[in-house]
Amino acid sequence: TLRTFFERVSEWDYPDAPSRMLIFNGDLPTPDDPLPKFLTDVDAGKLMRAAAGEHPTRRLVIEMLARTGLRVGELCALTADAVIWMSGRHWLRVPVGKLHNDRYVPLHPQLVELLDTHQSQRSDDIDRLIVWNGGPLNRHQITRMLNRAAKAAGIGHVHPHQLRHTLATQAINRGMSLEAVAAMPTHVPNQRPARGPADRRGHKNERSYVRYSSRNRAGRGLRYGVSSSRCSSRITRFVGRFATHDGPNGTLPAA
């Protein structure tokens, strides 16, 4: 930006650098900061039914986003050995990403079946959990897959990150505590979830985090809440029941 340019030329002692600051915080416009968008239960149900009629790999990609809350970049980066068996169930190991931490996400049994089918049909040696058209999956392919299913479902444009926010919002709608939802994306089995930015559904900005929480407490919207260290059993129980997308009128079943 122009402000950064003036700061840099001053730091670098350019001979023509201005002798004083020319742009101040008050000169900058306040950017819009809308709340994240999510799908309603009805639209989520329509999307999952449309995904069920897609190519198996397209369905797998959409189901992975919807049931795990992964960021699209995290899904693309999953290695071939990302699925592990631990504590009597399958877990997905998500490597170091936006928050610079490894984490484990519990896998729904249907996701395990879809992954098994995908692996059985592969003949490549690419070190990625999911491949498409003979190569590693990328974010542009994922966006096209999701838009294709959304168009078939008649719900308009859907961004991959909306499924992450949808998972958290639907969890709260079904009675899951704010504390458990806050720890969902960063859970480590048999270990207390770390407090701090990693518990905030991937949003490190303190203002945004407080804004989401205050809207929940005020009853004006359903978003995410405060961090907690007691979530393990609630998370695994919820994942076992959530996101089957076969409730009445295309809605999700109550937890």
C-alpha positions as CSV (number, residue, x, y, z in Angstrom):
1,T,0.0,0.0,0.0
2,L,1.0,3.7,-0.2
3,R,1.4,3.9,3.5
4,T,3.8,0.9,3.5
5,F,5.8,2.5,0.7
6,F,6.4,5.6,2.7
7,E,7.3,3.5,5.8
8,R,9.8,1.5,3.8
9,V,11.6,4.4,2.1
10,S,12.0,6.0,5.5
11,E,13.4,2.7,7.0
12,W,15.8,2.4,4.0
13,D,17.0,6.0,4.3
14,Y,16.1,7.0,0.8
15,P,17.3,10.5,0.1
16,D,13.9,11.7,-1.0
17,A,12.0,10.1,1.8
18,P,9.5,12.4,3.5
19,S,10.7,13.9,6.8
20,R,7.5,13.1,8.6
21,M,4.6,10.6,8.5
22,L,2.2,11.4,5.7
23,I,-0.5,8.9,6.3
24,F,-2.1,8.1,9.7
25,N,-4.5,5.5,10.9
26,G,-7.4,8.0,10.8
27,D,-6.8,8.5,7.0
28,L,-7.5,4.8,6.3
29,P,-11.1,3.7,5.6
30,T,-12.6,1.0,7.8
31,P,-12.9,-2.2,5.9
32,D,-16.1,-4.2,6.0
33,D,-15.9,-7.2,8.4
34,P,-19.0,-9.4,7.8
35,L,-19.7,-12.5,9.8
36,P,-18.9,-15.8,8.1
37,K,-21.6,-17.4,6.0
38,F,-23.0,-20.9,6.6
39,L,-25.6,-23.2,5.0
40,T,-29.0,-23.7,6.5
41,D,-29.9,-27.3,7.5
42,V,-32.1,-27.6,4.4
43,D,-29.4,-26.4,2.0
44,A,-26.8,-28.6,3.7
45,G,-29.1,-31.6,3.2
46,K,-29.7,-30.7,-0.5
47,L,-25.9,-30.4,-1.0
48,M,-25.2,-33.7,0.5
49,R,-27.9,-35.5,-1.5
50,A,-26.5,-33.9,-4.7
51,A,-23.0,-34.9,-3.7
52,A,-24.1,-38.5,-3.2
53,G,-25.0,-38.6,-7.0
54,E,-21.6,-37.3,-8.0
55,H,-18.4,-39.2,-9.0
56,P,-17.1,-41.0,-5.9
57,T,-14.1,-38.8,-5.6
58,R,-16.1,-35.6,-5.8
59,R,-18.5,-37.0,-3.2
60,L,-15.5,-37.8,-1.0
61,V,-14.1,-34.3,-1.2
62,I,-17.4,-32.7,-0.3
63,E,-18.1,-35.1,2.5
64,M,-14.6,-34.5,3.9
65,L,-15.1,-30.7,4.0
66,A,-18.6,-31.0,5.5
67,R,-17.9,-33.6,8.1
68,T,-14.4,-32.6,9.3
69,G,-14.4,-28.8,9.0
70,L,-11.0,-28.8,7.3
71,R,-9.8,-25.8,5.4
72,V,-9.4,-26.4,1.7
73,G,-5.6,-26.1,1.9
74,E,-5.5,-28.6,4.7
75,L,-7.5,-31.1,2.7
76,C,-5.2,-30.7,-0.3
77,A,-2.1,-31.2,1.9
78,L,-3.2,-34.5,3.6
79,T,-0.6,-37.2,3.0
80,A,-1.3,-40.8,2.1
81,D,-0.8,-41.9,5.7
82,A,-3.1,-39.2,7.2
83,V,-5.7,-41.8,8.5
84,I,-4.6,-43.6,11.7
85,W,-6.3,-45.9,14.1
86,M,-6.2,-44.7,17.7
87,S,-8.3,-45.0,20.8
88,G,-10.7,-47.5,19.1
89,R,-11.5,-45.3,16.1
90,H,-10.2,-43.8,13.0
91,W,-8.6,-40.3,13.2
92,L,-7.4,-37.9,10.5
93,R,-4.0,-36.4,11.2
94,V,-3.9,-32.8,9.9
95,P,-0.4,-31.5,9.4
96,V,1.0,-28.2,10.4
97,G,-1.0,-25.5,8.8
98,K,-2.4,-22.0,9.4
99,L,-2.0,-22.2,13.2
100,H,1.4,-24.0,13.0
101,N,0.2,-27.0,14.9
102,D,-0.6,-30.7,14.2
103,R,-4.0,-31.9,15.2
104,Y,-6.3,-35.0,15.0
105,V,-9.9,-34.9,13.7
106,P,-12.2,-37.9,14.4
107,L,-13.5,-39.5,11.2
108,H,-17.1,-40.5,10.6
109,P,-17.4,-44.2,9.6
110,Q,-18.9,-43.2,6.3
111,L,-15.9,-41.1,5.5
112,V,-13.7,-44.1,6.3
113,E,-15.7,-46.2,3.8
114,L,-15.4,-43.5,1.1
115,L,-11.7,-43.3,1.7
116,D,-11.2,-47.0,1.5
117,T,-13.1,-47.1,-1.8
118,H,-10.9,-44.2,-3.2
119,Q,-7.7,-45.9,-2.1
120,S,-8.7,-49.3,-3.7
121,Q,-9.2,-47.6,-7.0
122,R,-5.8,-45.9,-7.1
123,S,-2.7,-47.2,-8.9
124,D,-0.4,-44.1,-8.4
125,D,2.3,-43.5,-5.8
126,I,1.4,-39.9,-5.1
127,D,1.9,-39.1,-1.4
128,R,-1.6,-37.5,-1.0
129,L,-4.7,-38.9,0.7
130,I,-6.9,-37.9,-2.2
131,V,-5.9,-37.5,-5.9
132,W,-7.9,-36.4,-8.9
133,N,-7.3,-37.0,-12.6
134,G,-3.9,-38.6,-11.8
135,G,-2.5,-35.8,-9.8
136,P,-2.6,-34.1,-6.3
137,L,-5.9,-32.4,-5.5
138,N,-5.8,-28.6,-5.5
139,R,-8.1,-25.9,-4.2
140,H,-9.4,-24.9,-7.7
141,Q,-10.5,-28.4,-8.4
142,I,-12.2,-28.6,-5.0
143,T,-14.1,-25.3,-5.6
144,R,-15.3,-26.6,-9.0
145,M,-16.5,-29.9,-7.4
146,L,-18.4,-28.0,-4.7
147,N,-19.9,-25.6,-7.2
148,R,-21.0,-28.4,-9.4
149,A,-22.8,-30.2,-6.5
150,A,-24.3,-26.9,-5.3
151,K,-25.6,-26.1,-8.7
152,A,-27.2,-29.6,-8.9
153,A,-28.7,-29.0,-5.5
154,G,-30.1,-25.6,-6.6
155,I,-28.6,-23.7,-3.7
156,G,-26.4,-21.3,-5.7
157,H,-22.7,-20.6,-5.1
158,V,-21.0,-22.3,-2.1
159,H,-17.5,-21.6,-1.0
160,P,-15.5,-24.4,0.6
161,H,-14.9,-22.5,3.8
162,Q,-18.7,-22.2,4.3
163,L,-18.8,-25.9,5.1
164,R,-16.4,-25.3,7.9
165,H,-18.6,-22.6,9.4
166,T,-21.7,-24.8,8.7
167,L,-20.3,-27.7,10.7
168,A,-19.7,-25.4,13.8
169,T,-23.0,-23.7,13.5
170,Q,-25.0,-26.9,13.1
171,A,-23.2,-28.4,16.1
172,I,-24.3,-25.6,18.3
173,N,-27.9,-25.8,16.9
174,R,-28.0,-29.4,18.0
175,G,-27.0,-28.7,21.6
176,M,-23.3,-29.1,21.5
177,S,-21.7,-26.8,23.9
178,L,-19.7,-23.8,22.8
179,E,-16.6,-25.2,24.6
180,A,-16.8,-28.5,22.7
181,V,-17.3,-26.8,19.3
182,A,-14.4,-24.4,20.0
183,A,-12.1,-27.4,20.4
184,M,-13.4,-29.5,17.5
185,P,-10.9,-28.6,14.9
186,T,-7.8,-28.9,17.1
187,H,-8.5,-31.9,19.3
188,V,-5.7,-34.2,20.3
189,P,-6.9,-37.6,21.7
190,N,-6.1,-38.3,25.3
191,Q,-4.7,-34.8,25.7
192,R,-6.1,-31.5,26.9
193,P,-6.8,-29.2,23.9
194,A,-4.5,-26.3,23.9
195,R,-5.8,-23.0,25.1
196,G,-5.4,-19.9,23.1
197,P,-5.7,-19.1,19.3
198,A,-5.8,-22.8,18.3
199,D,-9.1,-23.3,20.1
200,R,-10.9,-20.5,18.2
201,R,-11.9,-22.4,15.1
202,G,-8.9,-21.2,13.3
203,H,-9.5,-17.5,13.8
204,K,-6.5,-15.9,15.5
205,N,-8.0,-12.4,15.5
206,E,-9.1,-11.7,19.0
207,R,-11.8,-9.1,18.0
208,S,-13.4,-11.6,15.6
209,Y,-13.4,-14.3,18.3
210,V,-15.0,-12.1,20.9
211,R,-17.6,-10.9,18.3
212,Y,-18.6,-14.5,17.6
213,S,-18.9,-15.4,21.2
214,S,-20.8,-12.2,22.2
215,R,-23.4,-12.9,19.5
216,N,-24.0,-16.3,20.9
217,R,-24.4,-15.0,24.4
218,A,-26.7,-12.3,23.2
219,G,-28.9,-14.7,21.3
220,R,-28.4,-12.9,18.0
221,G,-26.7,-15.7,16.1
222,L,-25.0,-19.0,16.5
223,R,-21.2,-19.1,16.1
224,Y,-18.3,-20.3,18.2
225,G,-17.4,-19.8,21.8
226,V,-14.7,-20.0,24.5
227,S,-11.9,-22.5,24.8
228,S,-12.1,-25.5,27.1
229,S,-10.2,-28.5,28.2
230,R,-13.1,-30.9,28.4
231,C,-14.3,-32.0,25.0
232,S,-13.0,-35.4,24.1
233,S,-16.0,-37.7,24.6
234,R,-18.5,-35.1,23.4
235,I,-16.6,-34.5,20.2
236,T,-16.4,-38.2,19.3
237,R,-20.1,-38.8,20.2
238,F,-21.1,-35.8,18.1
239,V,-19.1,-36.9,15.0
240,G,-20.7,-40.3,15.2
241,R,-24.2,-38.8,14.9
242,F,-23.7,-35.6,13.0
243,A,-23.8,-34.9,9.3
244,T,-25.7,-37.9,8.0
245,H,-28.0,-35.4,6.2
246,D,-31.0,-37.6,6.1
247,G,-33.4,-35.8,8.4
248,P,-36.9,-34.8,7.4
249,N,-37.3,-32.3,4.5
250,G,-33.6,-32.5,3.8
251,T,-32.5,-31.3,7.2
252,L,-29.9,-32.8,9.5
253,P,-31.2,-35.2,12.2
254,A,-31.2,-33.8,15.7
255,A,-28.2,-34.8,17.8
